[in-house]
Amino acid sequence: MCLFLSGQMTDLLYTEKDLVTSLKDYIRAEESKLEQIKRWAEKLDSLTVTATQDPEGFLGHPVNAFKLMKRLNTEWGDLESLVLRDTTGGFISNLTIQRQHFPTDEDQTGAAKALIRLQDTYRLDANTISTGNLPGVKYKSHMTAEDCFELGKIAYSDADYYHTELWMAQALKQLDEGEESTLDKVTVIDYLSYAIYQQGEMERAMEYTKRLIELDPEHPRGKSNLKYFEFQLEKQKKAAEEEAPKQKEREKRETAEKKKKKKQKKSKKAFSLIPEREKYEMLCRGEGIKMTPRRQSRLFCRYYDNNRNPSLLLAPVKQQDEWDRPYIVRYLDIISDAEIERVKQLAKPRLRRATISNPITGVLETASYRISKSAWLTEYDDPMIEKINDRIEGVTGLEMDTAEELQVKKLFQNQQKSVHDHQNAFKELGTGNRIATWLFYMSDVSAGGATVFPDVGAAVWPQKGTAVFWYNLFASGEGDYSTRHAACPVLVGNKWVSNKWIHERGQEWRRPCGLSESE
């Protein structure tokens, strides 16, 4: 599958703009015959002019990214069929040349599923996404009933009836409100009633089926489905009547005390017992563990010179405690805007699909759920990289000679979680495990994009010009599994980070081994 990332998506915007220009030339030659195509071109011309003024900002809205995929994969193909009825060659030739760069069905499906993942992670209702009312949006974009229907169909093809219902209901809502569309209400209701039925809600499915029959009395499945629902509901009613006396008897046997204990047990569900996926999504929404006032009172901010390190004596750095166990600190104003822009400039031509360490083999490999791009920068690429490495060494007191190169990453909307731990990885390097992580935030993010630690309930939010630091290993060399972390998907905007993974070798005198495993 071809994955279109931010840089490529920007190229697609310019491709679409070029296609619109070509299309308008064709219309001038065939204007009297092709009034319908002219209206199409004017709509897209306005969109692409706006988008290309600030491509990254425009693509920072996840609906714009989805609709770009949908237009190029589906709607331009429909337009091609119309033009081929009487082609003059120029437009079709340009479209044919550009088609090799177009997204595929898989890309469009991937964009739709990514939008659904954002919906789940941030608990967004379909109407909020459809109307474009996302937090921090710069380019508001509305979804049409056809867009909503497309999302519902993709969910339906995966037997995901929950999201099928959400998006078919949204499509129907917009049609009921009078939105002009070529989409047929009967088709939408057919999908909607079946999705509701598959979730076990027979009565609601029957109500939608009745509406379907009102709109289309000759619908091939409508009447038979209605009869089936009525039969099943009657069957359920009889079964419930037979079960009622038995249920009453069971309730009598259950004492009031047992009920009370059961209620208390249910209400005390500990955060640690919540499934990891659910914890991850809670943290991404800012619903993590709230520290007690006592723990909170132990977090401070300070000017830090790392035990009078010569490089920091005259200009100590601003250090701020983010979390106590594990100890996570943030350094403010640790990288300048000029340095950030230079790092981005160096990284952009080298950005490649990010890899992860296989937890079994330790080998770096590409994972389907990681759709960020990364580049590695060395001090030989630019003197500024050496300066940044020296700064990290001065602040942390750790040796940089055995550390990995500076990794620059650009993360986009919809990136799925990837929980990292750094134990027993990279043995082939001969430098030991990753003892510590230094993470620069090189952009602010309008919404989403936190770094979360599911095992302890911590979340660290992006703040441009800052860096966060933590140890992955105890001083004993044993792994601190509480530092397992994951990146939340970016809801609106783009996220630039760069990180330095520091290894064990060379730290023997800088961070002496502890006397116990947990030191």
Solvent accessible surface area in square Angstrom, and as a share of the most:
residue,aa,sasa,rsa
1,M,134,0.60
2,C,61,0.37
3,L,44,0.22
4,F,31,0.13
5,L,8,0.04
6,S,8,0.05
7,G,44,0.42
8,Q,65,0.29
9,M,14,0.06
10,T,25,0.15
11,D,88,0.46
12,L,5,0.02
13,L,0,0.00
14,Y,106,0.40
15,T,17,0.10
16,E,0,0.00
17,K,67,0.29
18,D,62,0.32
19,L,0,0.00
20,V,1,0.00
21,T,74,0.43
22,S,17,0.11
23,L,0,0.00
24,K,63,0.27
25,D,70,0.37
26,Y,10,0.04
27,I,5,0.03
28,R,159,0.58
29,A,74,0.57
30,E,22,0.10
31,E,72,0.32
32,S,111,0.72
33,K,139,0.59
34,L,21,0.10
35,E,87,0.39
36,Q,115,0.51
37,I,1,0.00
38,K,56,0.24
39,R,144,0.52
40,W,59,0.21
41,A,1,0.00
42,E,88,0.39
43,K,126,0.53
44,L,2,0.01
45,D,36,0.19
46,S,74,0.48
47,L,51,0.25
48,T,0,0.00
49,V,63,0.36
50,T,55,0.32
51,A,0,0.00
52,T,21,0.12
53,Q,141,0.63
54,D,42,0.22
55,P,23,0.14
56,E,63,0.28
57,G,25,0.24
58,F,7,0.03
59,L,8,0.04
60,G,2,0.02
61,H,2,0.01
62,P,3,0.02
63,V,0,0.00
64,N,4,0.02
65,A,9,0.07
66,F,1,0.01
67,K,35,0.15
68,L,0,0.00
69,M,10,0.04
70,K,14,0.06
71,R,16,0.06
72,L,0,0.00
73,N,33,0.17
74,T,54,0.31
75,E,39,0.17
76,W,0,0.00
77,G,23,0.22
78,D,94,0.48
79,L,9,0.04
80,E,33,0.15
81,S,72,0.46
82,L,36,0.18
83,V,0,0.00
84,L,93,0.46
85,R,190,0.69
86,D,67,0.35
87,T,59,0.34
88,T,74,0.43
89,G,34,0.32
90,G,51,0.49
91,F,3,0.01
92,I,24,0.12
93,S,58,0.37
94,N,30,0.15
95,L,0,0.00
96,T,84,0.49
97,I,104,0.53
98,Q,30,0.14
99,R,85,0.31
100,Q,135,0.60
101,H,98,0.44
102,F,17,0.07
103,P,6,0.04
104,T,65,0.38
105,D,104,0.54
106,E,100,0.45
107,D,5,0.03
108,Q,7,0.03
109,T,40,0.23
110,G,26,0.25
111,A,16,0.12
112,A,0,0.00
113,K,73,0.31
114,A,4,0.03
115,L,3,0.01
116,I,14,0.07
117,R,59,0.21
118,L,1,0.00
119,Q,4,0.02
120,D,53,0.27
121,T,2,0.01
122,Y,26,0.10
123,R,160,0.59
124,L,29,0.14
125,D,84,0.43
126,A,9,0.07
127,N,55,0.28
128,T,32,0.19
129,I,2,0.01
130,S,3,0.02
131,T,37,0.22
132,G,0,0.00
133,N,82,0.42
134,L,8,0.04
135,P,71,0.45
136,G,52,0.50
137,V,40,0.23
138,K,148,0.63
139,Y,40,0.15
140,K,112,0.48
141,S,16,0.10
142,H,109,0.49
143,M,6,0.03
144,T,56,0.32
145,A,0,0.00
146,E,53,0.24
147,D,4,0.02
148,C,0,0.00
149,F,22,0.09
150,E,34,0.15
151,L,0,0.00
152,G,0,0.00
153,K,74,0.31
154,I,14,0.07
155,A,3,0.03
156,Y,77,0.29
157,S,86,0.56
158,D,78,0.40
159,A,62,0.48
160,D,44,0.23
161,Y,48,0.18
162,Y,120,0.46
163,H,13,0.06
164,T,0,0.00
165,E,24,0.11
166,L,53,0.26
167,W,0,0.00
168,M,0,0.00
169,A,38,0.30
170,Q,10,0.04
171,A,0,0.00
172,L,8,0.04
173,K,83,0.35
174,Q,18,0.08
175,L,15,0.08
176,D,69,0.36
177,E,119,0.53
178,G,57,0.55
179,E,59,0.26
180,E,168,0.75
181,S,41,0.26
182,T,138,0.80
183,L,32,0.16
184,D,76,0.39
185,K,63,0.27
186,V,18,0.11
187,T,53,0.31
188,V,0,0.00
189,I,0,0.00
190,D,23,0.12
191,Y,53,0.20
192,L,0,0.00
193,S,6,0.04
194,Y,84,0.32
195,A,0,0.00
196,I,0,0.00
197,Y,54,0.20
198,Q,74,0.33
199,Q,66,0.29
200,G,57,0.55
201,E,68,0.31
202,M,20,0.09
203,E,114,0.51
204,R,93,0.34
205,A,0,0.00
206,M,25,0.11
207,E,98,0.44
208,Y,53,0.20
209,T,3,0.02
210,K,80,0.34
211,R,72,0.26
212,L,3,0.02
213,I,29,0.15
214,E,138,0.62
215,L,86,0.43
216,D,43,0.22
217,P,72,0.45
218,E,143,0.64
219,H,21,0.09
220,P,115,0.72
221,R,119,0.43
222,G,1,0.01
223,K,112,0.48
224,S,68,0.44
225,N,48,0.25
226,L,34,0.17
227,K,143,0.61
228,Y,96,0.37
229,F,10,0.04
230,E,82,0.37
231,F,125,0.52
232,Q,35,0.16
233,L,34,0.17
234,E,86,0.39
235,K,117,0.50
236,Q,91,0.41
237,K,121,0.51
238,K,116,0.49
239,A,57,0.44
240,A,63,0.49
241,E,105,0.47
242,E,129,0.58
243,E,74,0.33
244,A,47,0.36
245,P,85,0.53
246,K,125,0.53
247,Q,77,0.34
248,K,133,0.56
249,E,85,0.38
250,R,105,0.38
251,E,85,0.38
252,K,160,0.68
253,R,155,0.57
254,E,64,0.29
255,T,71,0.41
256,A,84,0.65
257,E,97,0.43
258,K,121,0.51
259,K,101,0.43
260,K,116,0.49
261,K,125,0.53
262,K,138,0.59
263,K,153,0.65
264,Q,88,0.39
265,K,167,0.71
266,K,169,0.71
267,S,87,0.56
268,K,159,0.67
269,K,121,0.51
270,A,44,0.34
271,F,35,0.14
272,S,84,0.54
273,L,133,0.66
274,I,20,0.10
275,P,78,0.49
276,E,59,0.26
277,R,93,0.34
278,E,71,0.32
279,K,17,0.07
280,Y,2,0.01
281,E,27,0.12
282,M,34,0.15
283,L,0,0.00
284,C,1,0.01
285,R,46,0.17
286,G,34,0.33
287,E,71,0.32
288,G,17,0.16
289,I,65,0.33
290,K,156,0.66
291,M,28,0.12
292,T,73,0.42
293,P,118,0.74
294,R,173,0.63
295,R,47,0.17
296,Q,100,0.44
297,S,71,0.46
298,R,124,0.45
299,L,33,0.16
300,F,124,0.52
301,C,101,0.60
302,R,84,0.31
303,Y,155,0.59
304,Y,58,0.22
305,D,40,0.21
306,N,23,0.12
307,N,143,0.73
308,R,167,0.61
309,N,35,0.18
310,P,115,0.72
311,S,81,0.52
312,L,12,0.06
313,L,74,0.37
314,L,178,0.89
315,A,69,0.53
316,P,49,0.31
317,V,20,0.11
318,K,82,0.35
319,Q,12,0.05
320,Q,59,0.26
321,D,14,0.07
322,E,36,0.16
323,W,23,0.08
324,D,27,0.14
325,R,143,0.52
326,P,12,0.08
327,Y,112,0.43
328,I,0,0.00
329,V,4,0.02
330,R,10,0.04
331,Y,6,0.02
332,L,44,0.22
333,D,107,0.55
334,I,8,0.04
335,I,7,0.04
336,S,55,0.36
337,D,92,0.47
338,A,73,0.57
339,E,11,0.05
340,I,0,0.00
341,E,93,0.42
342,R,78,0.29
343,V,1,0.00
344,K,27,0.11
345,Q,112,0.50
346,L,21,0.10
347,A,0,0.00
348,K,107,0.45
349,P,99,0.62
350,R,94,0.34
351,L,21,0.11
352,R,155,0.56
353,R,70,0.25
354,A,1,0.01
355,T,52,0.31
356,I,26,0.13
357,S,31,0.20
358,N,29,0.15
359,P,128,0.80
360,I,161,0.82
361,T,88,0.51
362,G,10,0.10
363,V,90,0.52
364,L,87,0.43
365,E,71,0.32
366,T,74,0.43
367,A,11,0.08
368,S,96,0.62
369,Y,77,0.29
370,R,11,0.04
371,I,25,0.13
372,S,0,0.00
373,K,36,0.15
374,S,8,0.05
375,A,3,0.02
376,W,98,0.34
377,L,0,0.00
378,T,37,0.21
379,E,70,0.31
380,Y,197,0.75
381,D,45,0.23
382,D,16,0.08
383,P,108,0.68
384,M,46,0.20
385,I,0,0.00
386,E,81,0.36
387,K,116,0.49
388,I,0,0.00
389,N,12,0.06
390,D,86,0.44
391,R,54,0.20
392,I,0,0.00
393,E,44,0.20
394,G,9,0.08
395,V,1,0.01
396,T,18,0.11
397,G,23,0.22
398,L,2,0.01
399,E,31,0.14
400,M,19,0.09
401,D,126,0.65
402,T,35,0.21
403,A,16,0.12
404,E,24,0.11
405,E,72,0.32
406,L,1,0.00
407,Q,8,0.04
408,V,0,0.00
409,K,18,0.08
410,K,10,0.04
411,L,6,0.03
412,F,12,0.05
413,Q,11,0.05
414,N,19,0.10
415,Q,3,0.01
416,Q,54,0.24
417,K,39,0.16
418,S,8,0.05
419,V,40,0.23
420,H,35,0.16
421,D,63,0.32
422,H,6,0.03
423,Q,23,0.10
424,N,98,0.50
425,A,7,0.05
426,F,6,0.03
427,K,145,0.62
428,E,128,0.58
429,L,92,0.46
430,G,54,0.52
431,T,27,0.16
432,G,13,0.12
433,N,22,0.11
434,R,14,0.05
435,I,12,0.06
436,A,0,0.00
437,T,3,0.02
438,W,0,0.00
439,L,18,0.09
440,F,0,0.00
441,Y,0,0.00
442,M,0,0.00
443,S,15,0.09
444,D,93,0.48
445,V,25,0.15
446,S,63,0.41
447,A,13,0.10
448,G,12,0.12
449,G,0,0.00
450,A,0,0.00
451,T,6,0.04
452,V,0,0.00
453,F,0,0.00
454,P,0,0.00
455,D,58,0.30
456,V,28,0.16
457,G,3,0.03
458,A,0,0.00
459,A,30,0.23
460,V,2,0.01
461,W,98,0.35
462,P,21,0.13
463,Q,77,0.34
464,K,74,0.31
465,G,8,0.07
466,T,2,0.01
467,A,0,0.00
468,V,0,0.00
469,F,15,0.06
470,W,2,0.01
471,Y,63,0.24
472,N,0,0.00
473,L,3,0.01
474,F,60,0.25
475,A,24,0.19
476,S,29,0.19
477,G,31,0.30
478,E,85,0.38
479,G,16,0.15
480,D,18,0.09
481,Y,118,0.45
482,S,28,0.18
483,T,4,0.02
484,R,52,0.19
485,H,15,0.07
486,A,1,0.01
487,A,18,0.14
488,C,2,0.01
489,P,4,0.03
490,V,1,0.01
491,L,7,0.03
492,V,6,0.04
493,G,15,0.15
494,N,22,0.11
495,K,5,0.02
496,W,7,0.02
497,V,4,0.02
498,S,1,0.00
499,N,3,0.01
500,K,4,0.02
501,W,26,0.09
502,I,0,0.00
503,H,0,0.00
504,E,41,0.19
505,R,115,0.42
506,G,33,0.32
507,Q,4,0.02
508,E,95,0.43
509,W,236,0.83
510,R,108,0.39
511,R,53,0.19
512,P,89,0.56
513,C,95,0.57
514,G,15,0.14
515,L,175,0.87
516,S,52,0.34
517,E,124,0.55
518,S,82,0.53
519,E,93,0.42
